[in-house]
Amino acid sequence: MKRVVSIVFFVIFSVAFCAEGISGVSYLRYNIGDFTEGGQHGFSMDRVYLTYSTKISDEASFKFQSDVQNKFSEGQAFYMYIKKAQFDLKLGLGAKATLGIQGMNMFNVQEKTWGYRFISKSAMDVNGWSASADMGFGLSQSFGENIYTSFLYTNGEGYKKVSADNNMKISVQAVYGEKRLDKNDGYNAGVVYSTLKSDQGNDETSTASVT
């Protein structure tokens, strides 16, 4: 059996451009391994995000984010997805409506609680229980500073695929406490639930639910 040794160093940096609303973040890696034995060697970029956000009015805003990932395992360099292209509208009294490609409520708080995305994926991502973003409609409501709820009605295929059937994904989230434990002290507790039917052929369907 071949023995492959690979030491990985992670470097993270953020870049803010002169243009207002534009920002970016890159995840770089340096690998020390024997390339002839299947190990990675040299410099590489795992992910690159480029984000543009603008405020249309006091109630309306827009965010666009591209997600560039490496394709080294297939002998190619990079490929780009649209990760977010969402329109947000504040409805008043802590309510907000979102339309477009947006982050999933199944994913956001757990990943921020984990806080080490640049080193390893969160449990939700590793196991493929939910895409991190999807296209659809969202409605969220904040009750004071500690209680937050969210409802999403999305395609279900995630942001890397187009809608493939007539089935839609429903995702519900309720959180108490601090949602960004990667940046702020505190604690949180909550529940997320999603359900999605998929066509199996011969007029048969199956339902995948995550709690």
Backbone as a printed PyTorch tensor [residue, N CA C, xyz], in Angstrom:
tensor([[[  0.8520,  -1.1990,   0.0000],
         [  0.0000,   0.0000,   0.0000],
         [  0.8880,   1.2490,   0.0000]],

        [[  0.5790,   2.1750,  -0.8590],
         [  1.3700,   3.3950,  -0.9220],
         [  1.0920,   4.2870,   0.2860]],

        [[  2.1520,   4.8560,   0.7890],
         [  2.0340,   5.7600,   1.9380],
         [  2.1670,   7.1920,   1.4360]],

        [[  1.1210,   7.9600,   1.6300],
         [  1.0940,   9.3300,   1.1350],
         [  1.1040,  10.2820,   2.3210]],

        [[  2.0620,  11.1730,   2.3260],
         [  2.1580,  12.1720,   3.3950],
         [  1.8370,  13.5290,   2.8040]],

        [[  0.8990,  14.2050,   3.3810],
         [  0.4900,  15.5110,   2.8750],
         [  0.2680,  16.4500,   4.0530]],

        [[  1.0630,  17.4910,   4.1190],
         [  0.9210,  18.5180,   5.1540],
         [  0.2720,  19.7310,   4.5030]],

        [[ -0.7920,  20.1940,   5.0950],
         [ -1.5820,  21.2570,   4.4810],
         [ -1.5330,  22.5020,   5.3540]],

        [[ -1.2650,  23.6290,   4.7400],
         [ -1.2830,  24.9210,   5.4130],
         [ -2.4150,  25.7450,   4.8230]],

        [[ -3.2270,  26.3320,   5.6840],
         [ -4.3640,  27.1270,   5.2290],
         [ -4.0690,  28.6020,   5.4480]],

        [[ -4.3170,  29.3830,   4.4320],
         [ -4.1770,  30.8280,   4.5280],
         [ -5.4770,  31.4340,   4.0720]],

        [[ -6.0190,  32.3390,   4.8660],
         [ -7.2890,  32.9890,   4.5320],
         [ -7.0590,  34.4870,   4.4570]],

        [[ -7.5970,  35.1180,   3.4150],
         [ -7.5380,  36.5640,   3.3610],
         [ -8.8050,  37.0850,   2.7260]],

        [[ -9.1660,  38.2920,   3.1200],
         [-10.3280,  38.9670,   2.5510],
         [ -9.8550,  40.2090,   1.8220]],

        [[-10.5120,  40.5300,   0.7360],
         [-10.1430,  41.6860,  -0.0650],
         [-11.3570,  42.5720,  -0.2350]],

        [[-11.2170,  43.8350,   0.0880],
         [-12.2860,  44.8160,  -0.1310],
         [-11.8220,  45.7720,  -1.2250]],

        [[-12.5660,  45.8840,  -2.2890],
         [-12.2020,  46.7260,  -3.4040],
         [-12.6600,  48.1560,  -3.1490]],

        [[-12.1410,  49.0530,  -3.9940],
         [-12.5110,  50.4580,  -3.8460],
         [-13.9930,  50.6680,  -4.1250]],

        [[-14.5410,  49.8680,  -5.0340],
         [-15.9620,  50.0110,  -5.3580],
         [-16.8110,  49.6020,  -4.1650]],

        [[-17.7540,  50.4240,  -3.8170],
         [-18.6030,  50.1520,  -2.6660],
         [-19.4690,  48.9230,  -2.9070]],

        [[-19.5410,  48.0480,  -1.9190],
         [-20.3860,  46.8700,  -2.0030],
         [-19.7020,  45.6380,  -2.5380]],

        [[-18.4540,  45.7430,  -3.0010],
         [-17.7430,  44.5930,  -3.5580],
         [-16.7390,  44.0600,  -2.5430]],

        [[-16.7520,  42.7550,  -2.3370],
         [-15.8030,  42.1280,  -1.4250],
         [-15.4810,  40.7270,  -1.9220]],

        [[-14.4430,  40.1340,  -1.3780],
         [-14.0770,  38.7920,  -1.7940],
         [-13.3040,  38.0640,  -0.7130]],

        [[-13.2850,  36.7480,  -0.8140],
         [-12.5120,  35.9370,   0.1210],
         [-11.9850,  34.7150,  -0.6330]],

        [[-10.7540,  34.3360,  -0.3490],
         [-10.1260,  33.1870,  -1.0090],
         [ -9.5600,  32.2360,   0.0360]],

        [[ -9.6190,  30.9360,  -0.2590],
         [ -9.0740,  29.9020,   0.6070],
         [ -7.9150,  29.2370,  -0.1380]],

        [[ -6.6880,  29.4820,   0.3370],
         [ -5.5090,  28.9830,  -0.3250],
         [ -4.8970,  27.8280,   0.4560]],

        [[ -4.1870,  26.9940,  -0.2810],
         [ -3.6100,  25.7960,   0.3370],
         [ -2.2300,  25.5310,  -0.2510]],

        [[ -1.3140,  25.0420,   0.5970],
         [ -0.0300,  24.5480,   0.1060],
         [  0.1270,  23.1100,   0.5740]],

        [[  0.2810,  22.2030,  -0.3600],
         [  0.3590,  20.7770,  -0.0670],
         [  1.7900,  20.2660,  -0.2050]],

        [[  2.2110,  19.4580,   0.7420],
         [  3.4980,  18.7720,   0.6540],
         [  3.2100,  17.2860,   0.5970]],

        [[  3.3180,  16.7230,  -0.5520],
         [  3.0400,  15.3090,  -0.7350],
         [  3.7480,  14.7890,  -1.9700]],

        [[  3.7810,  13.4960,  -2.1240],
         [  4.4250,  12.8710,  -3.2740],
         [  3.4070,  12.7400,  -4.3950]],

        [[  3.5560,  13.5450,  -5.4210],
         [  2.5950,  13.5620,  -6.5180],
         [  2.5470,  12.2210,  -7.2400]],

        [[  3.6870,  11.5290,  -7.3000],
         [  3.7350,  10.2470,  -8.0090],
         [  2.9900,   9.1560,  -7.2640]],

        [[  2.7220,   9.3740,  -5.9770],
         [  1.9910,   8.3930,  -5.1810],
         [  0.5580,   8.8150,  -4.9140]],

        [[  0.0740,   9.7620,  -5.6710],
         [ -1.3160,  10.1880,  -5.5390],
         [ -1.5300,  11.3620,  -4.6130]],

        [[ -0.4730,  11.8900,  -4.0340],
         [ -0.6080,  13.0320,  -3.1400],
         [ -0.6080,  14.3430,  -3.9110]],

        [[ -1.1370,  15.3830,  -3.3000],
         [ -1.1430,  16.6990,  -3.9150],
         [  0.1170,  17.4480,  -3.5110]],

        [[  0.6340,  18.2060,  -4.4480],
         [  1.8470,  18.9600,  -4.1700],
         [  1.7450,  20.3440,  -4.8020]],

        [[  2.1920,  21.3440,  -4.0550],
         [  2.2180,  22.7010,  -4.5790],
         [  1.0700,  23.5580,  -4.0700]],

        [[  0.9470,  24.7360,  -4.6650],
         [ -0.0770,  25.6950,  -4.2700],
         [ -1.3960,  25.4000,  -4.9760]],

        [[ -2.4890,  25.6760,  -4.2770],
         [ -3.8100,  25.5340,  -4.8810],
         [ -4.7930,  26.4420,  -4.1660]],

        [[ -5.8950,  26.7000,  -4.8130],
         [ -6.9930,  27.4650,  -4.2290],
         [ -8.2000,  26.5550,  -4.1210]],

        [[ -8.7260,  26.4050,  -2.9190],
         [ -9.9080,  25.5710,  -2.7260],
         [-11.1720,  26.2810,  -3.1930]],

        [[-11.3790,  27.4880,  -2.7040],
         [-12.5940,  28.2520,  -3.0460],
         [-12.2340,  29.7240,  -3.1710]],

        [[-12.9580,  30.4120,  -4.0400],
         [-12.8450,  31.8580,  -4.1850],
         [-14.2570,  32.4240,  -4.3040]],

        [[-14.5870,  33.3660,  -3.4340],
         [-15.8970,  34.0170,  -3.4840],
         [-15.7250,  35.4780,  -3.8830]],

        [[-16.5800,  35.9480,  -4.7770],
         [-16.6470,  37.3570,  -5.1240],
         [-18.0850,  37.8080,  -4.9080]],

        [[-18.2640,  38.8120,  -4.0650],
         [-19.6020,  39.2220,  -3.6420],
         [-19.8420,  40.6930,  -3.9600]],

        [[-21.0190,  40.9710,  -4.4690],
         [-21.4540,  42.3520,  -4.6620],
         [-22.8240,  42.5080,  -4.0180]],

        [[-22.9430,  43.4750,  -3.1540],
         [-24.2280,  43.7540,  -2.5040],
         [-24.4970,  45.2500,  -2.5520]],

        [[-25.7460,  45.5890,  -2.7370],
         [-26.1150,  47.0030,  -2.8030],
         [-27.4710,  47.2200,  -2.1590]],

        [[-27.6320,  48.3760,  -1.6030],
         [-28.8780,  48.7580,  -0.9570],
         [-29.6690,  49.6430,  -1.9260]],

        [[-30.8220,  49.1530,  -2.3600],
         [-31.6410,  49.9010,  -3.3010],
         [-32.4120,  51.0120,  -2.5950]],

        [[-32.9340,  50.6910,  -1.4220],
         [-33.6510,  51.6640,  -0.5920],
         [-33.5480,  51.1970,   0.8570]],

        [[-34.2360,  51.8650,   1.7610],
         [-34.2220,  51.4450,   3.1620],
         [-34.8520,  50.0700,   3.3420]],

        [[-35.7130,  49.6700,   2.4200],
         [-36.4140,  48.3960,   2.5390],
         [-35.8700,  47.3130,   1.6000]],

        [[-35.2600,  47.6910,   0.4920],
         [-34.8730,  46.7290,  -0.5410],
         [-33.3630,  46.6780,  -0.7270]],

        [[-32.8430,  45.4700,  -0.9680],
         [-31.4150,  45.2900,  -1.2260],
         [-31.2150,  44.0860,  -2.1440]],

        [[-30.0240,  43.9920,  -2.7190],
         [-29.6970,  42.9170,  -3.6480],
         [-28.2930,  42.4010,  -3.3460]],

        [[-28.0930,  41.0900,  -3.4890],
         [-26.7710,  40.4940,  -3.2920],
         [-26.4870,  39.4890,  -4.3980]],

        [[-25.2880,  39.5780,  -4.9580],
         [-24.8140,  38.6140,  -5.9540],
         [-23.4840,  38.0460,  -5.4690]],

        [[-23.3520,  36.7230,  -5.5320],
         [-22.1040,  36.0930,  -5.1020],
         [-21.7450,  34.9450,  -6.0420]],

        [[-20.5250,  34.9730,  -6.5600],
         [-20.0230,  33.8730,  -7.3870],
         [-19.1630,  32.9640,  -6.5200]],

        [[-19.1850,  31.6770,  -6.8350],
         [-18.4450,  30.6650,  -6.0880],
         [-17.5430,  29.9240,  -7.0680]],

        [[-16.2300,  30.1350,  -6.9460],
         [-15.2640,  29.4780,  -7.8210],
         [-14.6260,  28.3260,  -7.0550]],

        [[-14.7120,  27.1130,  -7.5930],
         [-14.1580,  25.9240,  -6.9490],
         [-13.1170,  25.2870,  -7.8580]],

        [[-12.1760,  24.5540,  -7.2310],
         [-11.1640,  23.9080,  -8.0600],
         [-11.7010,  22.6020,  -8.6440]],

        [[-11.0980,  22.2060,  -9.7460],
         [-11.4740,  20.9830, -10.4430],
         [-10.2150,  20.1660, -10.7340]],

        [[ -9.2870,  20.2090,  -9.7470],
         [ -7.9780,  19.6010,  -9.9640],
         [ -8.0600,  18.0880, -10.1160]],

        [[ -9.0250,  17.4670,  -9.4440],
         [ -9.1510,  16.0140,  -9.5190],
         [ -9.4720,  15.5380, -10.9350]],

        [[-10.0100,  16.4560, -11.7560],
         [-10.3340,  16.1210, -13.1400],
         [ -9.3180,  16.6990, -14.1160]],

        [[ -8.1780,  17.1800, -13.5720],
         [ -7.1260,  17.6990, -14.4190],
         [ -7.3940,  19.0770, -14.9760]],

        [[ -8.3680,  19.7920, -14.3990],
         [ -8.7070,  21.1270, -14.8600],
         [ -8.4940,  22.1170, -13.7180]],

        [[ -8.5660,  23.3920, -14.0500],
         [ -8.2740,  24.4130, -13.0460],
         [ -9.4910,  24.7660, -12.2030]],

        [[-10.3660,  25.6700, -12.6800],
         [-11.4750,  26.1600, -11.8660],
         [-12.7750,  26.1830, -12.6650]],

        [[-13.8880,  26.2050, -11.9460],
         [-15.1820,  26.4300, -12.5580],
         [-15.9970,  27.2900, -11.6020]],

        [[-16.9660,  28.0370, -12.1330],
         [-17.6870,  29.0140, -11.3260],
         [-19.1780,  28.7310, -11.3220]],

        [[-19.7760,  28.8800, -10.1370],
         [-21.2220,  28.8290,  -9.9600],
         [-21.7100,  30.1870,  -9.4780]],

        [[-22.9910,  30.4480,  -9.7040],
         [-23.6440,  31.5700,  -9.0290],
         [-24.1580,  31.0330,  -7.7020]],

        [[-23.5840,  31.4820,  -6.6060],
         [-23.9570,  30.9900,  -5.2800],
         [-25.1710,  31.7370,  -4.7280]],

        [[-25.2010,  33.0480,  -4.9570],
         [-26.3290,  33.8520,  -4.4920],
         [-26.6780,  34.9090,  -5.5340]],

        [[-27.9550,  35.0840,  -5.7610],
         [-28.4750,  36.1760,  -6.5890],
         [-29.8620,  36.4540,  -6.0440]],

        [[-29.8910,  37.2240,  -4.9620],
         [-31.1320,  37.3570,  -4.2020],
         [-31.5600,  38.8060,  -4.0330]],

        [[-32.8740,  38.9830,  -4.0260],
         [-33.4970,  40.2800,  -3.7640],
         [-34.1930,  40.2000,  -2.4140]],

        [[-33.8450,  41.0910,  -1.5050],
         [-34.4100,  41.1220,  -0.1520],
         [-35.3080,  42.3330,   0.0110]],

        [[-36.4490,  42.1020,   0.6410],
         [-37.3970,  43.1880,   0.8840],
         [-37.8590,  43.1240,   2.3310]],

        [[-37.5730,  44.1770,   3.0980],
         [-38.0330,  44.2580,   4.4780],
         [-39.5160,  44.6020,   4.5030]],

        [[-40.2720,  43.8130,   5.2340],
         [-41.7210,  43.9930,   5.2940],
         [-42.1800,  44.7380,   6.5360]],

        [[-41.2510,  45.0210,   7.4410],
         [-41.6100,  45.7000,   8.6770],
         [-41.8170,  44.7290,   9.8230]],

        [[-41.6550,  45.2150,  11.0430],
         [-41.8470,  44.4270,  12.2590],
         [-40.9680,  43.1770,  12.2960]],

        [[-39.7540,  43.2950,  11.7390],
         [-38.7950,  42.1940,  11.7760],
         [-38.9690,  41.1480,  10.7050]],

        [[-39.8830,  41.3550,   9.7550],
         [-40.1250,  40.3710,   8.6950],
         [-39.3680,  40.7610,   7.4270]],

        [[-38.9480,  39.7490,   6.6710],
         [-38.2170,  39.9820,   5.4280],
         [-38.5630,  38.8990,   4.4110]],

        [[-38.7440,  39.2900,   3.1570],
         [-38.9890,  38.3560,   2.0610],
         [-37.7660,  38.3220,   1.1600]],

        [[-37.4110,  37.1240,   0.6730],
         [-36.2410,  36.9600,  -0.1890],
         [-36.6240,  36.1430,  -1.4070]],

        [[-36.1870,  36.5930,  -2.5870],
         [-36.4760,  35.8930,  -3.8280],
         [-35.1860,  35.7110,  -4.6160]],

        [[-34.9570,  34.4780,  -5.1230],
         [-33.7800,  34.2160,  -5.9350],
         [-32.9490,  33.0730,  -5.3790]],

        [[-31.6730,  33.0060,  -5.7860],
         [-30.7520,  32.0030,  -5.2630],
         [-30.2380,  32.5120,  -3.9220]],

        [[-30.5170,  31.7910,  -2.8590],
         [-30.2300,  32.2710,  -1.5040],
         [-29.7030,  31.1430,  -0.6250]],

        [[-29.0630,  31.5370,   0.4860],
         [-28.5570,  30.5560,   1.4340],
         [-29.6810,  29.8040,   2.1130]],

        [[-29.4630,  28.5020,   2.3700],
         [-30.5070,  27.6710,   2.9640],
         [-30.5440,  27.8170,   4.4830]],

        [[-31.7530,  27.8620,   5.0320],
         [-31.8990,  27.9350,   6.4880],
         [-31.5310,  26.6180,   7.1670]],

        [[-31.4330,  25.5300,   6.4100],
         [-30.9750,  24.2550,   6.9610],
         [-29.4850,  24.2900,   7.2690]],

        [[-28.8020,  25.2460,   6.6940],
         [-27.3490,  25.2100,   6.6310],
         [-26.6590,  26.3290,   7.4130]],

        [[-27.2600,  27.5190,   7.3910],
         [-26.5210,  28.7190,   7.7890],
         [-26.0770,  28.7390,   9.2470]],

        [[-26.9890,  28.4670,  10.1850],
         [-26.6240,  28.5700,  11.5980],
         [-25.6720,  27.4500,  12.0070]],

        [[-25.9060,  26.2300,  11.5000],
         [-25.0170,  25.1210,  11.8640],
         [-23.5870,  25.3840,  11.3950]],

        [[-23.4230,  25.9060,  10.1850],
         [-22.0790,  26.1580,   9.6780],
         [-21.3880,  27.2620,  10.4800]],

        [[-22.1340,  28.2980,  10.8660],
         [-21.5260,  29.3730,  11.6450],
         [-21.2240,  28.9170,  13.0800]],

        [[-22.0410,  28.0120,  13.6110],
         [-21.7550,  27.4540,  14.9350],
         [-20.5030,  26.5880,  14.8740]],

        [[-20.3560,  25.8000,  13.8110],
         [-19.1480,  24.9870,  13.6040],
         [-17.9350,  25.9090,  13.4890]],

        [[-18.0040,  26.9120,  12.6110],
         [-17.0060,  27.9610,  12.5800],
         [-15.6800,  27.6230,  11.9340]],

        [[-15.5100,  26.4130,  11.3990],
         [-14.2180,  26.0220,  10.8420],
         [-14.3590,  25.5750,   9.3880]],

        [[-15.1710,  26.2770,   8.6130],
         [-15.4340,  25.8960,   7.2280],
         [-14.1580,  25.8820,   6.3980]],

        [[-13.1950,  26.7420,   6.7550],
         [-11.9660,  26.8000,   5.9800],
         [-11.0560,  25.6030,   6.2490]],

        [[-11.3250,  24.8450,   7.3130],
         [-10.5460,  23.6480,   7.6180],
         [-11.3040,  22.3870,   7.2350]],

        [[-12.5710,  22.3110,   7.6030],
         [-13.3650,  21.1120,   7.3300],
         [-14.8330,  21.4950,   7.2100]],

        [[-15.5740,  20.7200,   6.4380],
         [-16.9890,  20.9950,   6.2370],
         [-17.7940,  20.6810,   7.4880]],

        [[-18.9380,  21.3350,   7.6260],
         [-19.8500,  21.0450,   8.7330],
         [-20.5490,  19.7170,   8.4650]],

        [[-21.2230,  19.1830,   9.4780],
         [-21.8950,  17.8880,   9.3480],
         [-22.9480,  17.9090,   8.2500]],

        [[-23.6890,  19.0200,   8.1440],
         [-24.7190,  19.1320,   7.1260],
         [-24.1230,  19.0240,   5.7270]],

        [[-22.9560,  19.6370,   5.5340],
         [-22.2930,  19.6430,   4.2320],
         [-21.6270,  18.3000,   3.9380]],

        [[-20.9300,  17.7410,   4.9200],
         [-20.2090,  16.4800,   4.7320],
         [-21.1570,  15.3560,   4.3330]],

        [[-22.3050,  15.2850,   4.9860],
         [-23.2510,  14.1990,   4.7410],
         [-24.2240,  14.4810,   3.5980]],

        [[-24.1720,  15.6930,   3.0440],
         [-25.0470,  16.0190,   1.9230],
         [-26.5080,  16.0930,   2.2970]],

        [[-26.8040,  16.4640,   3.5410],
         [-28.1990,  16.5250,   3.9840],
         [-28.9390,  17.7220,   3.4020]],

        [[-28.2030,  18.7460,   3.0080],
         [-28.8290,  19.9170,   2.4020],
         [-27.7870,  20.6790,   1.6030]],

        [[-28.2290,  21.2620,   0.5000],
         [-27.3670,  22.1870,  -0.2250],
         [-27.2220,  23.4640,   0.5980]],

        [[-26.1400,  24.1780,   0.3970],
         [-25.9330,  25.4190,   1.1490],
         [-26.7440,  26.5760,   0.5770]],

        [[-27.1800,  26.4510,  -0.6800],
         [-28.0020,  27.4900,  -1.3020],
         [-28.9300,  26.8420,  -2.3260]],

        [[-30.0380,  27.5100,  -2.6160],
         [-31.0110,  26.9840,  -3.5680],
         [-31.8270,  28.1550,  -4.1090]],

        [[-32.5450,  27.9150,  -5.1990],
         [-33.3620,  28.9730,  -5.7920],
         [-34.8120,  28.8370,  -5.3550]],

        [[-35.3990,  29.9600,  -4.9250],
         [-36.7900,  29.9260,  -4.5120],
         [-37.1890,  31.1810,  -3.7610]],

        [[-38.1720,  31.0140,  -2.9000],
         [-38.7370,  32.1240,  -2.1240],
         [-38.5510,  31.8580,  -0.6410]],

        [[-38.1950,  32.9030,   0.1000],
         [-37.9910,  32.7720,   1.5380],
         [-38.7100,  33.8620,   2.3080]],

        [[-39.1270,  33.5110,   3.5070],
         [-39.7750,  34.4660,   4.4000],
         [-39.2030,  34.2570,   5.7940]],

        [[-38.6470,  35.3120,   6.3690],
         [-38.0430,  35.2130,   7.6970],
         [-38.6470,  36.2470,   8.6290]],

        [[-38.5770,  35.9540,   9.9250],
         [-39.1650,  36.8310,  10.9340],
         [-38.2940,  36.8270,  12.1850]],

        [[-37.9000,  38.0020,  12.6430],
         [-37.1550,  38.1450,  13.8900],
         [-38.0850,  38.6650,  14.9700]],

        [[-37.9810,  38.0540,  16.1520],
         [-38.7430,  38.4960,  17.3150],
         [-37.7510,  38.9890,  18.3520]],

        [[-37.4990,  40.2840,  18.3480],
         [-36.4810,  40.8220,  19.2400],
         [-35.0940,  40.4320,  18.7540]],

        [[-34.1460,  40.2990,  19.6920],
         [-32.7680,  39.9820,  19.3370],
         [-32.4500,  38.4950,  19.4390]],

        [[-33.3170,  37.7020,  20.0480],
         [-32.9530,  36.3220,  20.3630],
         [-33.7300,  35.2480,  19.6000]],

        [[-34.8760,  35.5840,  19.0330],
         [-35.7020,  34.5690,  18.3790],
         [-35.7910,  34.8720,  16.8860]],

        [[-35.5330,  33.8500,  16.0780],
         [-35.5170,  34.0180,  14.6240],
         [-36.1660,  32.8060,  13.9770]],

        [[-37.0500,  33.0420,  13.0210],
         [-37.7000,  31.9530,  12.2890],
         [-37.5440,  32.1800,  10.7830]],

        [[-37.5730,  31.0690,  10.0220],
         [-37.3940,  31.1750,   8.5860],
         [-38.1590,  30.0650,   7.8820]],

        [[-38.7630,  30.4080,   6.7540],
         [-39.4700,  29.4480,   5.9070],
         [-38.9770,  29.6100,   4.4810]],

        [[-38.6010,  28.4820,   3.8260],
         [-38.1200,  28.5230,   2.4480],
         [-38.9180,  27.5530,   1.5720]],

        [[-39.2220,  27.9960,   0.3730],
         [-39.8860,  27.1700,  -0.6320],
         [-38.9960,  27.2180,  -1.8690]],

        [[-38.2260,  26.1340,  -2.1040],
         [-37.1790,  26.1640,  -3.1310],
         [-37.2770,  24.9540,  -4.0640]],

        [[-36.4580,  24.9860,  -5.1200],
         [-36.4650,  23.9010,  -6.1040],
         [-36.0610,  22.5610,  -5.4890]],

        [[-35.0670,  22.5770,  -4.6070],
         [-34.6320,  21.3530,  -3.9580],
         [-33.3750,  20.7430,  -4.5370]],

        [[-32.9660,  21.1780,  -5.7350],
         [-31.7680,  20.6060,  -6.3590],
         [-30.4780,  21.2970,  -5.9250]],

        [[-30.5750,  22.4450,  -5.2440],
         [-29.3790,  23.1840,  -4.8630],
         [-28.9480,  24.1540,  -5.9400]],

        [[-27.9480,  24.9650,  -5.6400],
         [-27.5600,  26.0290,  -6.5590],
         [-26.6950,  25.5380,  -7.7280]],

        [[-26.2390,  24.2790,  -7.6920],
         [-25.3970,  23.7670,  -8.7690],
         [-26.2020,  23.0810,  -9.8710]],

        [[-27.5300,  22.9270,  -9.6690],
         [-28.3620,  22.2360, -10.6430],
         [-29.6360,  23.0290, -10.9060]],

        [[-30.2560,  22.7610, -12.0490],
         [-31.5460,  23.3790, -12.3590],
         [-32.6630,  22.4610, -11.8770]],

        [[-33.8830,  22.9900, -11.8130],
         [-35.0240,  22.1980, -11.3710],
         [-35.2490,  21.0270, -12.3300]],

        [[-35.3740,  19.8100, -11.7640],
         [-35.4490,  18.6020, -12.5920],
         [-36.8110,  17.9210, -12.5610]],

        [[-37.7410,  18.4070, -11.7170],
         [-39.0540,  17.7650, -11.6290],
         [-40.0800,  18.7700, -11.1220]],

        [[-41.2710,  18.2750, -10.7890],
         [-42.3410,  19.1480, -10.3170],
         [-42.3650,  19.2960,  -8.8000]],

        [[-41.3930,  18.7130,  -8.1250],
         [-41.3890,  18.7140,  -6.6610],
         [-40.5870,  19.8900,  -6.1150]],

        [[-41.0510,  20.4290,  -5.0190],
         [-40.3960,  21.5620,  -4.3710],
         [-39.9890,  21.1850,  -2.9450]],

        [[-38.9590,  21.8470,  -2.4510],
         [-38.4560,  21.5830,  -1.0990],
         [-38.9980,  22.6310,  -0.1340]],

        [[-39.4730,  22.1720,   1.0080],
         [-39.9430,  23.0600,   2.0800],
         [-38.9860,  22.9390,   3.2520]],

        [[-38.4730,  24.0690,   3.7180],
         [-37.5170,  24.0850,   4.8240],
         [-37.9650,  25.0880,   5.8750]],

        [[-37.9560,  24.6610,   7.1410],
         [-38.3980,  25.5090,   8.2530],
         [-37.3040,  25.5520,   9.3120]],

        [[-37.0660,  26.7230,   9.8550],
         [-36.0280,  26.9070,  10.8770],
         [-36.5510,  27.7800,  12.0130]],

        [[-36.1800,  27.4240,  13.2370],
         [-36.4720,  28.2540,  14.4090],
         [-35.2300,  28.2560,  15.2950]],

        [[-34.7440,  29.4360,  15.6460],
         [-33.4940,  29.5690,  16.4030],
         [-33.7000,  30.5160,  17.5780]],

        [[-33.1220,  30.1290,  18.7040],
         [-33.0830,  31.0230,  19.8640],
         [-31.6240,  31.2480,  20.2330]],

        [[-31.2290,  32.5040,  20.3300],
         [-29.8690,  32.8240,  20.7440],
         [-29.0520,  33.4610,  19.6360]],

        [[-27.7430,  33.3560,  19.7520],
         [-26.7970,  33.9750,  18.8280],
         [-26.5960,  33.0990,  17.5890]],

        [[-26.8750,  33.6620,  16.3880],
         [-26.7540,  32.8790,  15.1550],
         [-25.3290,  32.8400,  14.6210]],

        [[-24.4800,  33.7880,  15.0070],
         [-23.1110,  33.8620,  14.4840],
         [-22.0990,  33.6170,  15.5960]],

        [[-22.0060,  32.3670,  16.0240],
         [-21.0490,  32.0270,  17.0760],
         [-19.6110,  32.0090,  16.5610]],

        [[-19.4200,  32.0870,  15.2410],
         [-18.0650,  32.1930,  14.7130],
         [-17.5020,  33.5940,  14.9050]],

        [[-18.3880,  34.5720,  15.1820],
         [-17.9450,  35.9500,  15.3750],
         [-18.2890,  36.5140,  16.7480]],

        [[-19.3720,  36.0210,  17.3490],
         [-19.8490,  36.5990,  18.6020],
         [-19.9450,  35.5430,  19.6970]],

        [[-19.7610,  35.9760,  20.9360],
         [-19.9370,  35.0760,  22.0780],
         [-21.4210,  34.8170,  22.3070]],

        [[-21.7090,  33.7020,  22.9830],
         [-23.0950,  33.4060,  23.3140],
         [-23.4090,  31.9320,  23.1520]],

        [[-24.6560,  31.6420,  22.8690],
         [-25.1140,  30.2640,  22.6970],
         [-26.3530,  30.2860,  21.7980]],

        [[-26.7320,  29.1350,  21.2900],
         [-27.9810,  29.0590,  20.5460],
         [-28.5910,  27.6700,  20.6860]],

        [[-29.8610,  27.5980,  20.4130],
         [-30.5940,  26.3340,  20.3720],
         [-31.6870,  26.4930,  19.3310]],

        [[-32.0390,  25.3960,  18.6730],
         [-33.0670,  25.5300,  17.6530],
         [-33.3470,  24.2290,  16.9530]],

        [[-34.1500,  24.3090,  15.9170],
         [-34.5210,  23.1340,  15.1380],
         [-34.6830,  23.5380,  13.6830]],

        [[-34.2990,  22.6310,  12.7820],
         [-34.5490,  22.8190,  11.3560],
         [-35.2250,  21.5600,  10.8290]],

        [[-36.0650,  21.7380,   9.8410],
         [-36.7720,  20.6010,   9.2370],
         [-36.9680,  20.8780,   7.7560]],

        [[-36.7200,  19.8680,   6.9380],
         [-36.9720,  20.0010,   5.5020],
         [-37.6020,  18.7290,   4.9750]],

        [[-38.3750,  18.8580,   3.9080],
         [-38.9740,  17.7050,   3.2510],
         [-38.9610,  17.9370,   1.7490]],

        [[-38.6420,  16.8700,   1.0050],
         [-38.5460,  16.9690,  -0.4390],
         [-38.9230,  15.6340,  -1.0700]],

        [[-39.8910,  15.6430,  -1.9690],
         [-40.2550,  14.4490,  -2.7240],
         [-39.4060,  14.3670,  -3.9900]],

        [[-39.1340,  13.1750,  -4.4420],
         [-38.4000,  12.9710,  -5.6920],
         [-39.0520,  11.8470,  -6.4780]],

        [[-39.0800,  12.0210,  -7.7870],
         [-39.6760,  11.0290,  -8.6790],
         [-38.7230,   9.8600,  -8.8910]],

        [[-39.2270,   8.6420,  -8.7500],
         [-38.4190,   7.4390,  -8.9200],
         [-38.7300,   6.6950, -10.2150]],

        [[-39.6620,   7.1940, -10.9980],
         [-40.0810,   6.5260, -12.2230],
         [-41.2600,   5.6140, -11.9610]],

        [[-41.9820,   5.2380, -13.0190],
         [-43.1580,   4.3780, -12.8940],
         [-44.1860,   4.9620, -11.9320]],

        [[-44.3120,   6.2800, -11.9450],
         [-45.2740,   6.9990, -11.0880],
         [-45.0110,   6.7930,  -9.6020]],

        [[-43.7740,   6.4430,  -9.2340],
         [-43.4130,   6.2590,  -7.8320],
         [-42.5900,   7.4570,  -7.3540]],

        [[-42.8230,   7.8190,  -6.1010],
         [-42.0620,   8.9180,  -5.5030],
         [-41.5250,   8.4960,  -4.1460]],

        [[-40.4530,   9.1490,  -3.7280],
         [-39.9140,   8.9460,  -2.3910],
         [-39.7660,  10.3020,  -1.7270]],

        [[-39.8020,  10.3250,  -0.4160],
         [-39.7060,  11.5610,   0.3490],
         [-38.4990,  11.5180,   1.2660]],

        [[-37.6620,  12.5470,   1.1580],
         [-36.5070,  12.6770,   2.0300],
         [-36.7620,  13.8080,   3.0170]],

        [[-36.6860,  13.5170,   4.3000],
         [-36.9000,  14.5160,   5.3390],
         [-35.6660,  14.6000,   6.2350]],

        [[-35.3120,  15.7990,   6.6130],
         [-34.1700,  16.0360,   7.4950],
         [-34.6430,  16.8600,   8.6850]],

        [[-34.2980,  16.4060,   9.8830],
         [-34.6290,  17.1660,  11.0950],
         [-33.3650,  17.3680,  11.9100]]])
